Amino acid sequence: MKRALLGAAWLLGCASRQPEPVAQMAWRHGDPPPASEAPPVATADASETSDASITAVVTAAPAAPPRAITPAFPTLTLDNLRFRDVADCARGVCPIDGTSPLAPASIAREDGATTLPPATVWVQVIRPGARVTVSRRADTDLLGVVLVGEASLAYPTARPAVVARPWTAFRLAQGGATLRPAGRDPIALLLVTAHGDDAPTTATSTYETRDLTTLDDLAWAHGAMHARIAFGRDGSPRASLGMLFASDDAPVAEHAHDASWEVLSALSASGRLHLPAQTIAGQSLAARDRTVTNGAIAYVPAGVRHAWMPDGTHPLIAVQVYAPAGPEQRFVTLSREAAASTPNDPPAAPVAAPNGASTP
């Protein structure tokens, strides 16, 4: 298989850099800021007032809540696809034995990883006349999303093949897939191989497909955060797959997923993934920030506390994977709680598409 590496791969196992100051760590909307991060207070000099017994105290105005958005799915092409981890199948048959052709060889211990991730994610381009085959393995499931073009999803015993259009998510338990363009144009797929014996699945000979654009929109944080779950814990225990949308000013408070890795594949992003100082498996980790922009694929190890800090320039639009599945279920709870407490939110602004892309 010919691999086209469009720039250096970004993941949490990359070389460390000096973290940026984190004194302005964002907090979840609705919660009071930590004491060390409270808005500054300015006290006027009493000698400048007409009555020395009166001190004027002026407090900074509280930060405005993140703005509400309406999720929009960008129209992608091979030209505006910004991902850096790309495998290109230009001709013939490109076999995959159940792991990503661009799988990380290791994840740095300085980021809290004690094992390799149980799922790997990459973008797969397939040219007309070529095809990718994914071997059948009892310990590995295949998941994916069509990003560009129309894909033919075939299985040796399934006739006819499934034709999947952009923003179709698909899953094939235990693999055994043959993937190719359905027409004369190349395609791009975001593929996930999820493995592990601790979350057994039943082999299938048909694809499960979901149209991401029509799934339930799970919204919270006054409409600033949205998620759509294509495959979750109940039907896909080895890995979930969905979409995450956030306005360009919506932070995500510090949290961790005790037993699951998180992988974010950013179609649009501009901000920092903050990892505070913490101890993992007896190892003390220094605080660090990772810059996340369009095309980044970010791995967050299980149990590592992290927070999202946007810089206000681009919304977050990402394909989100949890391996094993489970943490995605909190979005259902958050959405239900938000619907019960804010039944009459104002109209939301449409979310902007990534640079160079358009929305349908």
C-alpha positions as a printed Julia matrix, in Angstrom:
360×3 Matrix{Float64}:
   0.0     0.0     0.0
   1.28    3.45   -0.84
   1.1     5.79    2.13
   0.75    9.49    1.77
   1.76   11.14    5.03
   0.44   14.67    4.8
   2.64   16.3     7.39
   3.74   14.88   10.72
   1.18   12.78   12.61
  -0.09   14.46   15.79
  -1.08   12.35   18.73
  -0.53   12.38   22.43
   2.6    10.32   22.02
   4.45   13.04   20.13
   7.5    14.77   21.51
   6.75   17.03   24.42
   7.06   20.79   24.35
   7.07   23.39   27.07
   3.45   23.84   28.21
   1.85   27.23   27.88
   0.63   29.08   30.98
  -2.67   27.64   32.23
  -3.67   30.36   34.7
  -6.77   31.06   32.61
  -8.05   27.48   32.75
 -11.68   27.51   31.63
 -14.47   26.08   33.71
 -17.79   24.49   32.82
 -20.51   27.07   32.24
 -22.78   27.36   35.25
 -20.12   26.38   37.8
 -18.23   29.02   39.8
 -14.59   29.44   38.83
 -11.92   28.06   41.15
 -10.77   30.6    43.73
  -7.42   31.04   41.98
  -9.2    31.91   38.76
 -11.88   34.3    40.03
 -12.34   37.5    38.0
  -9.98   40.3    39.1
 -11.26   42.87   41.57
 -10.2    46.53   41.27
 -10.36   48.71   44.38
 -10.32   52.5    43.95
  -7.92   54.51   46.12
  -9.96   56.09   48.99
  -7.92   59.28   48.81
  -9.4    59.97   45.4
 -12.98   59.93   46.62
 -14.95   62.78   48.25
 -15.61   60.6    51.29
 -12.58   58.73   52.59
 -14.85   56.3    54.41
 -16.22   54.98   51.11
 -14.19   52.6    48.98
 -15.49   51.92   45.48
 -15.19   48.25   44.54
 -15.56   47.37   40.9
 -15.74   43.74   39.87
 -15.1    42.5    36.36
 -18.21   41.49   34.44
 -18.77   37.72   34.4
 -17.8    35.94   31.21
 -20.63   35.45   28.76
 -21.82   31.85   28.3
 -20.68   30.02   25.15
 -22.88   30.8    22.19
 -25.38   28.28   20.9
 -24.75   26.67   17.52
 -26.56   24.46   15.04
 -24.36   21.53   13.92
 -23.49   21.51   10.23
 -21.73   18.72    8.36
 -19.06   20.1     6.0
 -18.77   19.07    2.38
 -15.27   17.61    2.12
 -13.03   16.92   -0.88
  -9.57   15.42   -1.17
  -8.3    18.98   -1.64
  -9.73   20.43    1.58
  -9.3    17.32    3.74
  -6.74   18.44    6.32
  -5.87   15.16    8.01
  -2.19   14.36    8.4
  -2.45   10.59    8.84
  -3.51    9.38    5.39
  -2.97    5.99    3.76
  -3.43    6.03   -0.02
  -4.43    2.88   -1.92
  -3.69    3.88   -5.52
  -3.99    0.57   -7.36
  -4.6    -3.13   -6.89
  -5.45   -4.65   -3.53
  -4.28   -3.03   -0.3
  -4.65   -5.53    2.57
  -5.07   -4.55    6.21
  -4.6    -7.3     8.78
  -6.82   -5.71   11.39
  -4.62   -2.84   12.53
  -4.11    0.6    11.06
  -1.31    0.91    8.47
  -0.43    4.08   10.36
  -0.86    2.71   13.88
   1.26    4.46   16.49
   4.23    2.29   17.44
   4.13    3.63   20.97
   2.49    6.27   23.12
   4.83    8.28   25.34
   4.65    7.47   29.03
   4.92   11.19   29.74
   1.32   11.5    28.54
   0.08    8.84   30.92
  -0.22    5.84   28.62
   0.54    2.46   30.17
  -0.56    0.4    27.14
  -1.07    0.87   23.42
  -4.55    2.18   22.49
  -7.22   -0.49   21.95
  -8.35    1.37   18.81
  -6.44    3.05   16.0
  -7.81    5.7    13.65
  -6.65    6.91   10.24
  -7.92    8.32    6.96
  -7.92    5.9     4.04
  -7.98    7.17    0.46
  -8.93    4.61   -2.2
  -8.48    5.41   -5.9
 -10.71    4.11   -8.73
  -9.8     0.55   -9.63
  -8.2    -0.12   -6.24
  -9.66   -1.75   -3.17
  -8.82   -2.2     0.51
  -9.45   -5.51    2.23
  -9.67   -5.87    6.0
  -8.99   -9.37    7.25
 -11.45  -11.3     9.37
 -10.33  -11.35   13.01
 -12.28  -12.47   16.05
 -10.58   -9.86   18.24
 -11.09   -6.82   15.97
 -14.1    -4.81   14.78
 -14.08   -2.33   11.89
 -15.87    1.02   12.13
 -15.75    4.0     9.83
 -17.24    7.13    8.33
 -17.39    8.08    4.65
 -15.84   11.54    4.28
 -15.47   11.96    0.52
 -17.24   10.25   -2.4
 -19.46    7.19   -2.55
 -18.03    3.99   -1.09
 -18.85    0.39   -1.91
 -18.87   -1.67    1.28
 -18.64   -5.33    0.33
 -18.44   -8.59    2.19
 -17.58  -11.95    0.58
 -20.99  -13.48    1.33
 -23.06  -10.3     1.05
 -24.65   -9.33   -2.25
 -25.06   -6.64   -3.36
 -22.53   -4.33   -1.75
 -23.74   -1.42    0.37
 -23.25    1.98   -1.27
 -22.47    4.56    1.41
 -22.5     8.32    0.85
 -20.69   11.03    2.81
 -21.44   11.1     6.54
 -22.54    7.48    6.57
 -21.09    5.69    9.59
 -20.63    1.93    9.32
 -19.6    -1.03   11.45
 -18.62   -4.61   10.64
 -18.04   -6.85   13.65
 -14.85   -8.89   13.31
 -13.98   -7.28   10.0
 -13.76   -9.15    6.7
 -14.51   -6.05    4.63
 -13.73   -5.06    1.06
 -13.84   -1.3     0.48
 -13.68    0.47   -2.89
 -15.09    3.46   -4.75
 -18.65    2.97   -5.93
 -18.0     5.09   -9.03
 -15.15    6.66  -10.97
 -14.02    9.1    -8.3
 -11.67    8.44   -5.38
 -13.05    8.13   -1.88
 -11.8     8.99    1.6
 -12.88    7.07    4.68
 -12.07    7.58    8.32
 -11.44    4.03    9.56
 -11.25    2.61   13.06
  -9.98   -0.8    14.07
 -11.05   -1.66   17.63
  -9.67   -4.76   19.24
  -9.63   -6.64   22.52
 -10.9    -9.86   24.03
 -12.42   -8.07   27.01
 -15.32   -6.79   24.89
 -16.36   -9.76   22.72
 -18.61   -9.24   19.74
 -20.65  -11.53   17.52
 -19.41  -11.92   13.97
 -21.74  -10.51   11.31
 -21.85  -10.76    7.54
 -23.65   -7.48    6.98
 -22.75   -3.86    7.64
 -24.56   -1.75   10.18
 -24.92    1.76    8.76
 -26.11    5.06   10.23
 -26.69    8.4     8.55
 -24.96   10.81   10.93
 -26.88   13.78    9.55
 -30.24   12.33   10.66
 -29.33   10.9    14.08
 -30.68   12.45   17.27
 -28.95   15.73   18.07
 -27.84   15.58   21.71
 -27.37   19.18   22.88
 -26.3    20.7    26.19
 -24.42   23.73   27.6
 -27.2    26.02   26.34
 -26.79   24.65   22.8
 -23.04   25.28   22.63
 -22.23   21.54   22.69
 -23.72   18.8    20.5
 -23.09   15.1    19.93
 -24.46   12.39   17.67
 -23.87    8.73   18.5
 -23.8     6.3    15.59
 -22.59    3.27   17.56
 -22.57    3.08   21.33
 -21.93    0.71   24.18
 -24.98   -1.51   23.73
 -24.31   -2.49   20.1
 -20.58   -1.82   19.77
 -18.8    -2.6    23.04
 -15.24   -2.45   21.68
 -15.57    1.12   20.45
 -18.17    3.84   20.11
 -18.26    6.2    17.13
 -19.98    9.54   16.85
 -19.65   13.25   16.12
 -18.82   16.05   18.53
 -19.59   19.73   17.84
 -18.69   22.7    20.03
 -18.84   26.45   19.49
 -15.54   28.27   19.15
 -15.88   29.61   22.7
 -17.15   26.48   24.48
 -14.59   24.86   26.81
 -14.86   21.34   28.21
 -14.04   21.1    31.91
 -11.27   18.84   33.2
 -12.34   15.19   33.35
 -11.08   11.65   32.74
 -12.41    8.37   31.35
 -11.22    5.77   33.82
 -11.35    2.71   31.58
 -11.59    4.11   28.03
  -9.27    5.8    25.58
 -10.63    8.78   23.66
  -9.62    9.51   20.07
 -10.67   12.83   18.5
 -10.26   13.26   14.73
 -10.65   16.98   14.14
 -12.24   18.19   10.93
 -12.27   21.69   12.43
 -10.53   22.81   15.61
  -8.45   25.58   17.07
  -7.44   25.3    20.68
  -5.53   23.36   23.27
  -5.99   19.97   24.86
  -4.79   20.62   28.41
  -3.4    17.81   30.55
  -2.96   19.0    34.16
  -0.25   17.72   36.47
  -1.3    14.28   37.7
  -0.05   10.86   38.74
  -0.74    7.85   36.55
   0.35    4.34   37.57
   2.75    5.82   40.09
   4.34    8.19   37.59
   4.14   11.95   38.17
   3.26   13.82   34.99
   3.91   17.52   34.47
   1.12   19.74   33.16
   1.2    20.13   29.39
  -0.83   21.56   26.52
  -1.28   20.04   23.07
  -2.31   22.29   20.2
  -5.22   20.84   18.2
  -6.04   22.2    14.75
  -7.77   20.94   11.6
  -6.56   17.44   10.71
  -5.23   16.44   14.12
  -5.91   12.95   15.46
  -5.58   13.17   19.24
  -5.29   10.13   21.49
  -6.11   10.55   25.2
  -5.12    7.51   27.31
  -7.58    5.97   29.75
  -7.55    7.58   33.17
  -5.72   10.74   32.09
  -7.43   14.0    33.12
  -7.81   16.46   30.27
  -9.73   19.58   29.27
 -10.55   21.36   26.0
  -9.62   25.04   25.77
 -10.75   26.68   22.47
  -9.09   29.86   21.28
 -12.25   31.41   19.83
 -11.36   31.21   16.13
 -12.89   27.94   14.87
 -15.59   25.59   16.14
 -14.76   22.03   17.09
 -16.09   19.45   14.62
 -14.67   15.98   15.24
 -15.29   12.29   14.8
 -15.1    10.91   18.33
 -14.2     7.36   19.36
 -14.17    5.81   22.83
 -12.48    2.42   23.23
 -13.97    0.53   24.85
 -17.36    2.19   24.48
 -19.2     3.69   27.44
 -18.28    7.34   28.07
 -20.43    8.46   25.13
 -23.53    7.64   27.18
 -23.01   10.74   29.33
 -24.03   12.84   26.31
 -27.49   11.28   26.47
 -27.77   12.25   30.13
 -26.47   15.79   29.56
 -28.9    16.31   26.71
 -31.89   15.11   28.75
 -30.94   17.33   31.68
 -30.5    20.33   29.38
 -33.86   19.74   27.69
 -35.59   19.58   31.04
 -34.01   22.78   32.38
 -33.94   25.02   29.28
 -37.05   24.36   27.17
 -37.02   27.74   25.39
 -33.47   28.49   24.27
 -33.01   31.27   21.68
 -32.27   30.31   18.06
 -28.77   28.98   17.57
 -26.19   30.31   15.15
 -24.99   27.91   12.44
 -21.57   26.44   13.08
 -18.89   27.48   10.6
 -17.34   24.91    8.28
 -13.6    24.19    8.28
 -11.37   26.4     6.15
 -11.86   25.59    2.51
 -14.98   23.52    3.07
 -18.63   24.31    2.61
 -21.79   23.09    4.3
 -24.65   21.43    2.46
